[in-house]
């Protein structure tokens, strides 16, 4: 067997490993109910902010706790707690994508991606991303 | 009903349309003429070439025309044009007009077309015998790009998006009432430029990146022309300069994007594995791999099929990344993708065509070629009636296999296997590592596309597979609702870190290996010095910066070795001769980029730790934001930091933050002030931008994560009033002050109060409001009897947030009733801040500059050598 064949096999094995790891690492779009069924798993939930309910943010007490109510695409409403500062203009958001896990009846989000409406042009809102405090990802 | 609109400048739109049509038609003419020139006999060839050049020059002029018109209408704020209205406004500083130009998709396509045309004009002068075939391909790409600006409807399909469309004719606005008014322009202002793009990097990053994109077309065109003309080996030589030019420019463009993200975005770093960033990194990786394989071929004469593959895939990946970022597919996963303009179908079509094209050219046998063309035509017809993503994917796969297979057959040679110590063997391995790395990034970035593919039929297959062998992976694929990795940085780093380590090791040893076979004792003799130095520095930096993770240490070692070994090679082997040093310098640069990103990203430190906040538990162990109240001093890292208030300047609100160092006697000494700001933009939302203090060894990055903008606007946020019955000398406590009733004033000067009449009865209560920090003020609310009605003239102390009313006097008990309100928010300003120290980021920027210089040097030397040999001959 030529060396090039060995390299070829290694490359193919790596490629398969990558594909599998992408699927394994990838999170899934889901509704609150699906997320509740598997509370240990990370999900992306797409929904709309319930603007009638109060947004809880008291930076004097804790700058890194922001809570709001989100209605997912199935119409289920859940309280969402985000471990981070309140994104500027959050009230204006049109669509929100949150990433995180269900904890009992509350969704603990560690990432918020929000789409703000632009006044004139429907469908071309700006996307903005807000990350929670990372859980020690960069400590050496 | 026809309306005579007032103040429109319709001439410019017509001029723009004329140039757009001309650029399309002229490019088309160039394609036809160049194809004819390629097939024509010697006698006619020159005539066709002349026509092709004429067509292409006309096309180039038309592009200049489009650009000039677009700039003209942007400069003059002609908001009747949708593009001008959408991307600019009158408030915007003029220096960002360039950013407006390429903020929109049409502008960015225009920029791309422009660079292609410029480079192609250089190619016309230099290509010699390659001109006809290469320019036919380049002109074809230009036809497609020009069509992206046409904005015409063809059988229900929209072709291109017209940058000169009038606002009142744009489908989104034509039915709105305001465009029905003849004077709608009189007070119309544009929507404005995305605040994030109002940054100097945004005036140079896109043109550089697009020049890099353009540069990938030329190696591709040469390679494809090589297949077309059967000159399967000869294309390498002329294409090499273009490839390394592309590597240099595209790499610089990508790093400028990183610099922009670092300066203007709140990512907290220069690279976030955002899909849009990845989309331009991947073709760069494959182009670097391709360039190196081309070098192997130049020196050893093999690995040609790999070179073809890498150069083809680079251009196709550029198209693919254009598709990803402009089709709206990434909508939910990326922050800065373009929104869909309905051109994704068109883009996809071009992408498919360029994947298929090599297979059509590669088949040598005439009969087989005919069969394949017929199969392809049949497939196209079938796809019109029965559109299946799966079928298309299968067809493309077959095309690629046919292309590579027939190339392989034609190039089959009896070359010996490379020796395990040869330079070409390890260069080839490095190229494969880059390819695999590119594959990983592409695959992970493409989850939205994979979802589309899966839902096109494959998901049923995986559901079935999951039924037989149930795993999480199959289950996820069956659902076809994959989202991006929940921790993308971790996901990408875990794969890319080992690749970076291997690449750095290969860069370190590469130059010391010889083609064919390396003399091992000599190799070690030359390499030990750099090996020793990098080991030494790894230990020093590792201990000094407290790096403990083995893979990080290994990367540090490998990239330091890459730097030292190449520096050593430059000094000892090349004896400091600059013209030969292109590859050494660029490899030193690449090594420094790795060292710099490892140190700055791996050892970044959040100095804004919040020590007081309540911890939310195990899920959220770290706090990186800190609350800074006005004029309070807080310890952050080695600094004491104070927030000194905000100042508005135009649409920006600057938050002034002073950094102090502590002297040994405990006194504070001001070091510097940072003013991160929030841009107030009612149309696009408010955007916070960081401020950074640059030192030689590190940067201090400061970013306002939250400022209570909303509360500032509402002045009447008062708490519910409380009533108090007081005697003179009594004290009331509010949340942040005390109020003493000092006395009663009966002889008020009624003329001083606008609300009082001469015959009112008015009594004032003299209140002293003392804040906790000691300042005191007197306020006098007034009790008024007018005719038979009683009312109070309230008095307030804005600074302490207290308002008092005086509504009752009880003469028997000698008590006075006061109504006190407090401000909802005790008027204490605060901001929430994130501050990060990035050590060693200048190593990264130095490396970037060296890499760009090194690759350009190599290109320049190659061109000079070529022109010398051609002069000699």
Interface residues (C-beta under 8 A of the other chain):
Chain A: X2 X3 X4 X7 X11 X14 X15 X18 X19 X20 X21 X22 X23 X24 X25 X26 X27 X28 X29 X30 X42 X43 X44 X46 X59 X60 X61 X62 X63 X64 X65 X81 X83 X84 X85 X86 X88 X89 X92 X97 X99 X108 X110 X111 X113 X116 X118 X119 X120 X121 X122 X123 X124 X126 X127 X128 X129 X132 X133 X134 X135 X136 X137 X138 X140
Chain B: X86 X172 X173 X191 X194 X331 X332 X334 X335 X336 X337 X339 X417 X418 X420 X425 X429 X432 X435 X436 X439 X440 X443 X444 X447 X472 X473 X476 X477 X479 X481 X482 X483 X484 X485 X486 X487 X489 X490 X491 X495 X546 X547 X548 X549 X552 X601 X602 X603 X604 X610 X613 X614 X616 X619 X620 X621 X622 X623 X624 X625 X626 X627 X678 X683 X684 X685 X686 X687 X688 X705 X706 X707 X708 X709 X830 X832
